[in-house]
Amino acid sequence: MRGLTLYARSRHAPASLAVVLISAATVWALARIGGGGGGTGDPRLSTLVLAAGATAFSAGLGGQDTALDRTAAIRWIPRRAAHVLLCGALIGSVLLAVQTLSGQSASPAFAVRNSAGLMGLVAIGAAWCGVRYAWIPAFAWLSVSLAVSVAVPPATDTATQVLTWMLLPPDTAPGMWTAVVLTVVGVGVYAVRGPKR
């Protein structure tokens, strides 16, 4: 158990979890205060909570010394994969807990799809850009999705649905497959390569 505690501390897990909880509570409090068109049932708010969580946990996708991580006598591939998937599960759980506590109808399928896809994006970012900039792919995709959803009426073409997968209902096939591909590619690349130096 001591090894797991040390690993969690070295990956900034307590601080990241605190940021996830605070950001979720803040977004939902602002949604309640603001009311109006962006109410608490808005998928953009749920996605914002999940994206904030993925960004917070992206800081822990690398240790203090990446060279040490690569040379340590530890099987890193399953550990890295488990790390990304566990972070996704925590983010989704926090969203569902906040929705349930605020009296909303919670959508586990939406939370699972988006938290897994967003963690896949930050894992791709860690392997491609390094831990410091691991949040960039998730933030960029979220920004484009929000811009497209505001500028373009709900579209049924596949390209637009892939682009706005985070905001679609969970039973939409292009949204689900986009999240699955991002999760598999992100977890796979990060687990094998680790974070960029």
C-alpha positions in Angstrom: 0.0 0.0 0.0 2.9 2.4 0.7 4.1 2.0 -2.9 0.6 3.0 -4.2 0.5 6.0 -1.9 4.0 7.2 -3.1 3.0 6.7 -6.7 -0.2 8.7 -6.2 1.8 11.5 -4.5 4.4 11.6 -7.2 1.7 11.9 -9.8 0.0 14.8 -8.0 -3.2 12.7 -7.5 -4.4 14.5 -4.3 -4.0 18.0 -5.8 -5.6 16.9 -9.1 -8.6 15.3 -7.3 -9.1 18.5 -5.3 -9.1 20.6 -8.5 -11.6 18.2 -10.1 -13.9 18.4 -7.1 -13.6 22.2 -6.8 -14.1 22.8 -10.6 -17.2 20.5 -10.6 -18.7 22.3 -7.7 -18.0 25.7 -9.1 -19.4 24.9 -12.6 -22.6 23.5 -11.1 -23.0 26.4 -8.6 -22.6 29.0 -11.4 -25.1 27.1 -13.5 -27.6 27.2 -10.7 -27.0 30.9 -10.1 -27.1 31.8 -13.7 -30.1 29.7 -14.7 -31.3 30.7 -18.2 -30.4 28.8 -21.4 -27.3 27.2 -20.1 -29.0 25.3 -17.3 -27.7 22.4 -15.4 -29.0 19.9 -18.0 -26.9 21.5 -20.7 -24.3 18.9 -22.1 -21.8 21.8 -22.5 -21.6 22.1 -18.7 -21.1 18.4 -18.2 -18.4 18.4 -20.8 -16.8 21.4 -19.2 -16.6 19.6 -15.9 -15.1 16.5 -17.5 -12.6 18.6 -19.6 -11.5 20.5 -16.4 -11.0 17.1 -14.7 -9.0 15.7 -17.6 -6.9 18.8 -17.6 -6.2 18.5 -13.9 -5.3 14.9 -14.1 -3.0 15.5 -17.1 -0.4 17.0 -14.7 0.1 13.5 -13.2 0.8 11.7 -16.5 4.5 12.0 -15.8 6.7 11.8 -12.8 9.4 14.1 -11.5 12.0 12.5 -13.7 11.0 11.0 -17.0 14.4 9.3 -17.4 13.9 7.6 -14.1 10.4 6.5 -15.1 11.8 4.9 -18.3 14.6 3.0 -16.5 12.9 1.9 -13.3 12.5 -1.9 -13.0 8.7 -1.6 -13.2 6.3 -2.8 -15.8 5.2 0.6 -17.0 2.8 -0.3 -19.8 0.0 -1.7 -17.6 0.6 0.9 -14.9 0.3 3.8 -17.4 -2.8 2.3 -19.0 -4.4 1.8 -15.6 -3.5 5.3 -14.5 -5.3 6.9 -17.5 -8.4 4.7 -17.2 -8.6 5.2 -13.4 -8.4 9.0 -13.9 -11.2 8.8 -16.4 -13.3 6.8 -14.0 -12.7 9.3 -11.2 -13.7 12.2 -13.4 -16.9 10.5 -14.6 -17.8 9.5 -11.0 -17.4 13.1 -9.8 -19.7 14.4 -12.6 -22.3 11.7 -11.8 -22.1 12.5 -8.1 -22.6 16.2 -8.6 -25.5 15.6 -11.0 -27.2 13.2 -8.5 -26.6 15.6 -5.5 -28.1 18.5 -7.4 -31.2 16.5 -8.3 -30.5 16.1 -12.0 -31.0 13.0 -14.1 -27.5 11.6 -14.4 -26.4 9.9 -17.7 -23.7 7.3 -16.9 -23.2 6.6 -20.7 -22.5 10.3 -21.4 -20.1 10.5 -18.4 -18.2 7.3 -19.4 -17.9 8.2 -23.1 -16.7 11.7 -22.5 -14.4 11.0 -19.6 -12.7 8.2 -21.5 -12.4 10.2 -24.7 -11.0 13.2 -22.9 -8.5 11.2 -21.0 -7.5 9.6 -24.3 -6.9 13.0 -25.7 -4.7 14.1 -22.7 -2.8 10.8 -22.9 -2.1 11.6 -26.6 -1.1 15.0 -25.5 1.3 13.7 -22.9 2.9 11.3 -25.4 3.1 13.9 -28.2 3.7 17.2 -26.4 4.9 16.2 -22.9 3.2 16.4 -19.6 3.3 20.2 -19.4 1.3 20.5 -22.5 -0.8 17.3 -22.3 -4.0 19.4 -21.9 -3.7 21.1 -25.3 -5.4 18.4 -27.5 -8.4 18.1 -25.2 -8.8 21.9 -24.8 -8.4 22.5 -28.5 -11.0 19.9 -29.4 -13.4 21.2 -26.8 -13.0 24.7 -28.1 -13.7 23.7 -31.7 -16.7 21.6 -30.5 -18.2 24.5 -28.6 -17.6 26.9 -31.5 -19.2 24.5 -34.1 -22.2 23.8 -31.8 -22.9 27.5 -31.5 -22.3 28.4 -35.2 -23.8 25.4 -36.9 -27.3 24.0 -36.2 -27.4 20.4 -35.1 -26.1 18.5 -38.1 -26.5 14.9 -39.0 -23.4 14.6 -41.2 -20.7 12.4 -39.8 -17.9 14.9 -40.0 -19.7 17.4 -37.8 -20.8 14.7 -35.4 -17.2 13.5 -35.1 -16.1 17.1 -34.5 -18.8 17.7 -31.8 -18.7 14.2 -30.3 -18.4 15.5 -26.7 -21.8 17.3 -27.0 -23.8 14.6 -28.7 -26.3 12.3 -26.9 -24.5 9.1 -25.8 -26.4 6.9 -28.2 -25.0 8.7 -31.3 -22.8 6.2 -33.1 -20.2 8.7 -34.5 -19.8 10.3 -31.0 -19.4 6.9 -29.4 -16.9 5.6 -32.0 -14.8 8.8 -31.8 -14.5 8.5 -28.1 -13.6 4.8 -28.3 -10.9 5.5 -30.9 -9.5 8.4 -28.9 -9.4 6.3 -25.7 -7.8 3.3 -27.4 -5.2 5.3 -29.3 -4.5 7.6 -26.3 -4.1 4.8 -23.7 -2.1 2.6 -26.2 0.3 5.3 -27.2 0.8 6.7 -23.7 1.2 3.2 -22.2 3.8 2.1 -24.7 5.8 5.4 -25.1 5.1 7.2 -21.9 5.3 11.0 -21.7 7.5 12.9 -24.1 10.7 14.1 -22.5 
